[in-house]
Amino acid sequence: MATRTSRSAALATLLTGALAGTLAATGCFGAVSGGTLGTQDGGRDPAERPQEPSGAHPEPGQHTDKSIRLELEPVRAPAGLGERALARAETIVGFGPRYASKEQGQAGWTRQLSYIEAELEALGLTVERDTWTDRKELITFTNLAARIPGKRKERIVLACHHDTKCTRDHPEPQHNFEFVGANDGASAVALLLELAPVLQHGEPEATIELVFLDGEESLDWAWNDAARALFGSKRYVTRQRDAEVLGTAAPIRAAIVLDMVGSKYLHIQDELYSTARLRTVLWSAAVACGHEHRFFQRAEGAADDHVPFLSVGIPAVDLIDLNGNATWHTPADTLENLSAESLQTVADVVLTMLPAVAEEYVVKAH
């Protein structure tokens, strides 16, 4: 992979909010199509509560017009970041299955949470651990979040889900097998952990909140309109909106969700529920980095952890490799099917996106 010749120059420009140019016309079923979101009662009078994740599903948008893009300055991830992220994914897979359940502690789930927390704290970040028990399912979930302070308190969320699909105790025999979740979701967890120190050494315009969400996968094998899925993102959005109303948290201006970003056959689809403007930024970043062959060759809406953000009016985009993914929710989602080059590619694109997102949704908002 080509790397930026001056790493310090790349980091100095990261999240400064300065775009290189203006818009130019130039040549235990995780995320699936469809889905309905539930709501959670924050314990306050309904008239006082902020807008919450509702049952209204966003309408899919039009395909991104790839002839329209922002002229962005590429920000290259440090050399070797992909290899380090791949090594992290191997560590995470080694923890075993990583999903919450009614059993007394899933060992892999617990070990992964401790690992994420320890790695972030080693960087000097304060980690918020939000643990709750779903009243209907009687399952305990945990989200983790850490903030990288920026020049402004307004936040951009960079999120992934840390749970794996439960592939046991389903009524159909074909849905019960050994599943290690190398791509879905060790790859995104590993990549966010590797991006954290890079973001710390930049000069972020907005505060970046790294969020590791639990319970993205459906407890049923089938999606069932997200009735038993997206637990962590629904919870996170509800708590944050309450906190904004109470004045205890700065607003979230945009969310970027990563899901299945390490396949050796990487293809990040044009995800049609995502905010159109953010999809343009994503495509522009891919072109700027020379990675457009790995992006937007196919288009499809995917109900994923970005949808609860969208349902309360927070712009969000999902970087997801779902359409045509042959290893998704199969025994073949293993380390052998991951690629350090793919992880490096996504890192380049995310780092290139972030200054444009900060400019669009934080700087221009003032």
C-alpha positions in Angstrom: 0.0 0.0 0.0 1.2 3.5 -0.8 1.6 5.7 2.3 1.8 9.4 2.8 5.4 10.5 2.7 4.9 12.9 5.6 2.9 11.3 8.3 3.0 14.4 10.5 1.5 16.4 7.7 -1.3 14.0 7.3 -2.1 14.0 11.0 -1.9 17.7 11.3 -4.6 18.1 8.7 -6.8 15.4 10.1 -10.2 16.8 11.1 -9.3 20.4 10.8 -12.4 21.0 8.8 -10.7 22.4 5.8 -11.7 20.8 2.5 -9.3 20.8 -0.3 -11.9 22.2 -2.7 -15.6 22.6 -3.3 -18.2 20.3 -4.8 -17.2 19.6 -8.3 -18.8 17.7 -11.1 -16.3 15.2 -12.6 -16.2 12.1 -14.8 -28.4 -14.1 17.7 -29.0 -11.8 10.6 -27.3 -8.7 11.4 -27.6 -6.0 8.8 -30.3 -6.8 6.3 -32.7 -5.0 4.0 -35.7 -3.7 5.9 -36.3 -3.4 9.7 -38.4 -1.6 12.3 -37.0 0.0 15.4 -38.4 -0.2 18.8 -38.4 2.5 21.5 -37.2 2.7 25.1 -38.8 4.7 27.8 -36.3 7.0 29.5 -38.5 7.3 32.6 -39.6 10.9 32.0 -42.8 12.5 30.9 -43.3 11.8 27.2 -43.8 15.5 26.4 -40.3 16.2 27.9 -38.4 13.3 26.2 -36.5 14.0 23.0 -37.3 12.3 19.8 -36.4 8.6 20.2 -35.7 5.7 17.9 -39.1 5.0 16.4 -40.8 2.3 14.4 -40.6 4.4 11.3 -38.0 2.9 8.9 -36.1 5.3 6.6 -37.0 5.1 3.0 -34.1 4.0 0.8 -32.6 6.8 -1.3 -31.5 7.0 -4.8 -28.2 5.5 -6.0 -25.3 7.8 -5.4 -24.4 9.9 -8.5 -20.8 9.0 -8.8 -20.1 11.8 -11.2 -20.5 14.3 -8.4 -17.9 14.4 -5.7 -16.0 16.6 -3.4 -12.3 17.2 -4.2 -10.8 15.9 -1.0 -7.2 15.7 0.1 -6.4 12.0 0.8 -5.2 11.2 4.3 -3.3 7.9 4.3 -3.4 5.7 7.3 0.0 5.0 8.8 2.0 2.2 7.2 1.3 -1.2 8.6 -2.1 -0.2 10.2 -3.8 -2.9 8.3 -1.4 -5.6 9.5 -1.8 -4.4 13.1 -5.6 -4.4 12.8 -5.5 -7.9 11.3 -3.4 -9.1 14.3 -6.0 -7.5 16.6 -8.8 -9.4 14.8 -6.9 -12.6 15.4 -6.7 -11.8 19.1 -10.4 -11.1 19.2 -11.4 -14.2 17.3 -9.3 -16.1 19.8 -11.8 -15.1 22.5 -14.4 -17.4 21.0 -18.1 -16.6 20.5 -18.8 -13.0 21.6 -22.5 -12.5 22.3 -24.6 -11.6 25.3 -27.0 -14.3 26.6 -29.0 -15.4 29.6 -26.2 -17.8 30.6 -23.9 -16.7 33.4 -21.4 -14.7 31.3 -20.3 -15.6 27.8 -16.6 -16.0 28.3 -15.7 -14.6 24.9 -18.1 -11.6 25.2 -16.6 -10.7 28.6 -13.0 -11.1 27.5 -13.6 -8.9 24.4 -15.2 -6.1 26.5 -12.2 -6.2 28.9 -9.8 -6.1 25.9 -11.4 -3.1 24.2 -11.6 -1.2 27.5 -8.0 -2.0 28.4 -6.7 -1.0 24.9 -8.5 2.4 25.0 -7.4 3.1 28.5 -3.8 2.4 27.6 -4.1 5.3 25.2 -5.2 7.6 28.1 -8.9 7.6 27.1 -11.7 7.4 29.5 -14.1 4.6 28.7 -17.7 4.7 29.5 -19.2 1.2 30.1 -23.0 1.2 29.8 -24.5 -2.1 31.0 -28.2 -2.7 31.1 -30.6 -5.6 31.1 -33.3 -5.6 28.5 -36.6 -6.0 30.3 -38.2 -8.2 27.7 -35.3 -10.4 26.8 -33.8 -10.5 30.3 -30.4 -10.4 28.6 -27.7 -8.0 29.8 -25.9 -6.0 27.2 -22.9 -3.6 27.3 -21.9 -0.7 25.1 -18.4 0.9 25.4 -17.6 4.5 24.4 -14.5 6.7 24.5 -14.2 10.4 23.4 -11.3 11.9 21.6 -11.6 15.7 22.4 -11.7 18.1 19.5 -11.7 21.9 19.2 -15.5 21.8 19.4 -17.6 19.8 21.8 -20.1 18.7 19.1 -19.5 15.0 18.3 -19.0 12.8 15.3 -19.7 9.1 16.3 -17.4 6.4 14.8 -19.1 3.1 15.7 -19.1 -0.6 15.2 -20.9 -3.6 16.8 -18.8 -5.9 19.0 -21.2 -8.9 19.2 -21.2 -11.9 17.0 -24.1 -13.8 15.6 -25.4 -16.6 18.0 -25.3 -19.8 16.0 -26.5 -22.2 18.6 -29.9 -23.3 19.9 -31.8 -22.3 16.8 -34.7 -24.7 15.8 -33.3 -25.3 12.3 -30.2 -27.5 12.3 -28.5 -25.6 9.4 -28.4 -22.5 11.6 -26.3 -24.1 14.3 -22.5 -24.3 13.6 -19.2 -23.0 14.9 -19.0 -19.3 14.1 -16.0 -17.1 14.9 -17.1 -13.8 13.3 -13.8 -12.7 11.9 -15.3 -10.2 9.5 -18.6 -9.8 11.3 -17.6 -8.1 13.6 -14.0 -8.6 14.7 -12.7 -6.6 11.7 -14.5 -3.4 12.6 -13.6 -3.6 16.3 -10.0 -4.2 15.4 -9.9 -1.3 12.9 -11.5 1.2 15.4 -8.9 0.3 18.0 -6.1 0.9 15.5 -7.6 4.2 14.3 -7.9 5.5 17.9 -4.2 6.6 18.3 -4.2 8.1 14.8 -7.1 10.3 15.7 -5.6 11.2 19.0 -2.5 12.6 17.2 -4.4 14.7 14.7 -6.0 18.0 15.4 -9.7 17.1 15.4 -12.2 19.9 14.7 -15.0 17.9 16.2 -14.9 15.6 19.2 -14.7 12.0 18.0 -16.7 9.4 20.0 -15.6 5.8 19.4 -18.6 3.5 20.2 -18.6 -0.3 20.4 -22.2 -1.4 20.3 -23.7 -4.6 21.7 -26.6 -6.6 20.5 -26.6 -5.7 16.8 -27.3 -9.2 15.7 -30.9 -10.6 15.8 -31.6 -13.1 18.6 -33.8 -14.9 16.1 -32.0 -16.3 13.1 -34.2 -14.2 10.9 -34.3 -10.5 11.1 -38.0 -10.0 12.0 -38.0 -6.3 11.4 -35.3 -5.7 14.0 -37.7 -6.7 16.8 -34.9 -8.5 18.6 -31.9 -6.7 17.2 -30.0 -3.4 17.3 -30.2 -3.3 21.1 -27.0 -1.4 21.6 -27.6 1.4 19.0 -31.2 1.9 20.1 -30.0 2.2 23.7 -27.1 4.5 22.8 -29.2 6.9 20.7 -32.0 7.1 23.4 -29.5 7.9 26.2 -27.7 10.5 24.2 -30.8 12.3 23.1 -32.0 12.4 26.8 -28.5 13.7 27.8 -28.7 16.5 25.2 -32.1 17.6 26.5 -30.8 17.7 30.0 -27.7 19.6 28.9 -25.2 16.9 30.0 -23.9 16.0 26.6 -23.0 17.9 23.4 -25.0 17.1 20.3 -24.1 14.3 17.9 -23.8 15.9 14.4 -23.2 12.7 12.4 -22.5 9.0 12.7 -20.2 6.7 10.7 -20.8 3.0 11.2 -18.4 0.3 10.2 -19.6 -3.3 9.7 -17.7 -6.1 7.9 -14.7 -4.1 6.6 -11.9 -6.7 6.4 -12.8 -9.2 3.7 -10.1 -10.1 1.2 -12.9 -9.6 -1.4 -13.8 -6.2 0.1 -16.8 -4.3 -1.4 -18.4 -1.5 0.5 -21.8 -1.1 -1.1 -23.7 2.1 -1.8 -26.0 1.7 1.3 -29.2 3.3 0.3 -30.6 4.1 3.8 -27.6 6.2 4.6 -27.7 10.0 4.4 -27.2 11.0 0.7 -24.7 13.7 1.5 -22.6 11.4 3.6 -22.6 8.8 0.9 -21.2 11.5 -1.5 -18.5 12.2 1.1 -17.7 8.5 1.4 -17.5 8.0 -2.4 -15.4 11.2 -2.8 -13.0 9.9 -0.1 -12.7 6.5 -1.9 -11.9 8.3 -5.2 -9.4 10.6 -3.5 -7.5 7.6 -2.1 -7.6 5.6 -5.3 -9.8 2.9 -3.8 -13.0 3.5 -5.8 -12.8 -0.1 -7.2 -13.7 -1.3 -3.7 -16.7 1.0 -3.2 -20.2 1.5 -4.6 -20.0 -1.1 -7.4 -23.4 -2.4 -6.0 -26.2 -0.7 -4.1 -28.6 -2.0 -1.5 -30.3 -0.8 1.6 -29.2 -2.5 4.8 -30.8 -2.2 8.2 -27.9 -1.8 10.5 -26.7 0.2 13.6 -26.9 3.5 11.6 -30.7 3.3 11.4 -31.5 4.3 15.0 -29.4 7.4 14.4 -31.3 8.2 11.2 -34.7 7.7 13.0 -34.0 10.6 15.3 -32.7 12.9 12.6 -28.9 12.3 13.0 -27.2 12.0 9.6 -25.5 8.6 9.4 -23.6 6.5 6.9 -22.9 2.7 7.0 -19.7 1.3 5.6 -20.9 -2.3 5.1 -19.8 -5.2 3.0 -23.0 -7.2 2.8 -24.3 -7.3 -0.8 -22.7 -10.4 -2.4 -20.8 -11.4 0.8 -20.4 -15.1 0.5 -19.1 -15.7 4.0 -21.7 -13.7 5.9 -23.2 -15.7 8.8 -21.5 -18.9 7.6 -18.7 -21.0 9.0 -16.4 -19.5 6.4 -16.2 -16.1 8.2 -12.7 -16.9 9.4 -9.3 -15.1 9.6 -8.3 -16.8 6.3 -10.8 -14.6 4.5 -9.6 -11.3 6.0 -7.0 -9.0 4.4 -4.7 -6.5 5.9 -4.9 -4.6 2.6 -8.7 -4.3 2.9 -8.4 -2.9 6.5 -5.7 -0.4 5.3 -8.1 0.6 2.5 -11.0 1.3 4.8 -8.7 3.2 7.2 -7.5 5.5 4.4 -11.1 6.3 3.4 -12.4 6.9 7.0 -9.5 9.2 7.7 -10.1 11.1 4.5 -13.9 11.3 5.2 -13.6 12.8 8.7 -12.4 16.3 7.9 -15.2 16.7 5.3 -17.8 15.4 7.7 -16.6 17.8 10.4 -16.7 20.7 7.9 -20.1 19.8 6.7 -21.9 19.0 9.9 -20.0 20.9 12.6 -18.1 23.9 11.2 -20.9 25.0 8.8 -23.5 24.5 11.5 -22.2 27.5 13.4 
